[in-house]
Each structure stands twice: as C-alpha cells, then as structure tokens.
Amino acid sequence: MIRLLYLAIFSLLLSCGSKTSKPKTTTPTTPTPSQQKNPVPAGPAHPSITPEIMQDVFQRAESLDFIFYDLPISMNVDTKGGVQQLLSFVSTTPTPKSLNCKPTGRLSFQSQGEFILEADFHLGDGCYYYTFMEDNKPIYSNMITEQGITYFKNMLANLPKTAPKQ
C-alpha cells in the first residue's frame, strides 16, 4: 500500500512536468568552491556522456528504476515519456573534478527487460550531477540541468525520510 502511494506521488510529479514536447537543455550553475565540501583542481571528473549514447537511450529506454541508497524506498518510471523527461535533465556540461559528493542513489534505464544504462545521481550540498557507470565503474559524468534540479528537489521533498511503521 505504501509503495502504491509513493508511486502515485512520483507519477503526479512526472505528469506535472511533462507538458513540453521538446526537452529543454540548460546549463546548471556550478557551485562556487566555498559551496563545495572538497575543492580540488578544476577540469572534468570524467568526460561528458556522448550524444550518441544519449540518443540511443532516449530512443530505446522503456522504463527506469530509482534506487535510493539512504531512503527506505525505490521507484519506477514505466512510461517512455517519463523516461525521456528524466533524460532531458542531463546537461551537456561535464561535472568538474571539484565536485566529489556521495551519491543519493542509482538510476537504471531498461529496454526489453535489460539494463542499457546506469547512473549514480548526486543531489544536495551544491552537488547536482550524474555519474554514468559501466561494470559499476564511472565512465561519464554530467551536471543536472536547472529543470532537473527543481524536479529532484520537489521529488525529495515529497518522500519519507524514514521507514514507514508496520
């Protein structure tokens, strides 16, 4: 029952932001060194994910799983439009080395029951970015767009902070 409630909240959030037909790409504001926990020399942490990979996932992905590392829930997006909306939150800006924050969770994009792309998502403390993984190792890293930051902040504000009592 609780899981259905979370799914309903998440679906509502997705439907609120899905009125545009074309994904908007904006460049997020990079936090200043004073906003970051461990500033290190500038430069990208990893290369930006390629447009070819993004296009492939955009066309093929049918569902998406959210797995939160420190929250007692997981969520699923099972509409192509919802998956494409979440892909539109990937900025073309690579993540600077100066951002090295703990991941909030993992996104797993699926096509025909197979994982085709996985990414850790990092949210909060001036850190809003994705680290794309292959064989559980980081290979690409991109900032989250301003629209994506707003989406994730709204989503997190509506999630429970502790496990529900049974």
N, C-alpha and C positions, 0 to 999 in steps of 0.2 A: 504494500500500500504506500509506504513512504517513498519507495523507488518510483512509483507512478506519479506521485506528487512532484518529485524532482524533475522527472521527465516532462511533466506538464509545464512547470516553471521554465525549464530550458526551452521547450518548444515555443512558448509565448515570447521569450526573449528573441528567438530566431525569427519569428514571424514579424516582430516589430521592426526589425532592421532589414527585411528582405523586399522592400518596396522598390528598390532600384534594380534596373535590369543590367546595368554595367557596373562591375566592381570599381570603386574609386581607389586610386593609389596615391597616398600622401606620404610625405616623408615625416617620420616622427621626430620629435625634439629629442636630441641626445642629451642626457643629464650632464650637468657640469661635474668636474672632478669632486667638488665638495659634496655632491649628492650621492656619490658612489662610495661603496664600502672599501674597496681595494683598488685605487687608481694605479694603473700600470701604463707603460708606453702606448701611445696611440697606434692605430692601424687595425685592420680587421682581425678578429679572432680566428675566423675561418672564411673561406670565400663565400660569396653570395650564391644561393641556390640558382641554378641555371634556368633561364626562361623555358627551355625545352622540357626540363623536369616538371616545372610548374604547369605547363600546358598539358603534359601527359596526365598528371594527377588531376587537373581540372576536368579533363575530358573523361577519365576512367573511374575516378573515385565515386562510389555509391553510398558509402557510409563512413562514419568517423566515430572512434571511441575516445572519450576523455577519461584518463585515469589520474586521479589526484593523489599525490604522494602523502600529504598530511591531512587529508579530509576523508571522512568515512564513506565517500560515495564515488561512483563512476557514472558517466553519462554517455549517451549515444545519440548521434545525429544520423537519421536514416533516410534523408531526402537529398537528392543530388543538389538541389538549390541551396540547402543548408550547408552542405559540404563546400560548395563553391563560394558561398558567402564567407566562410571561415578562411578559405584560401585567399580571398581578396584582402585579408588582413596582413598578409605577408608583404612587407615593404621590400623595395629593391635595394635598400640600404643595408650593407653588411654590418654585423654587430662589431663595434670596436673592442679591442682587447681589454680596454679599461672596464668593461662590464663582465663580471665573473660572479654571477649570482646563483644561488641554489634554485634548481628547477621546481616549479609548482606542480608539474605533472607531465604526462605524456599524451600526445595526440597520435592516434594510429589510423591512417587513411586506408580504406579497404576497397577492393574491386573483386567481385565474384568470390567473396569469402577469403581472399588473400590480402595480406598487408602489402601495400605498394609504397608507402612512405610513412616514416615515424619521425616525430619531433618532440623534444622536450620543450615545454613552454615555461618562460620565466616571467613572473608577474610581481610587481611591487618593489619598494625600496629604490625607485628610479630605474628599475630593470624591467623592460618590456621587450622581450625578444624570443625568437625560436632558435633552437639548435637542432638541426636535422641530423638524423642518425642513420648509420648503415652498420649492420652487425654490432649494434649497441655502442658504436663509436661515433663521435661528432665528425661530420664532414662538411656541413654548410651551416651558416648562421646569419639570420636576418632580423632586423628590427621589426616590431609590430607597428602597423600604421596607427595614426591617431584614432581613426574609427574603430580599429580593433582594440585599442586600449580602453576606449569608452565601453565597448561591448563586454570585455572581460571584467572591468570594474563593476558593471551592472550585474553581470552573472554572479560574481563572487559575493556581492552584497546580498544576494538572494539565497545563498547556500548556507546550510547549517555549519557552525564552527565545531561542533562536537557530535559524537554518535548519538542517534536517537535512542531513547529508553524503550526497552521492550518489555 
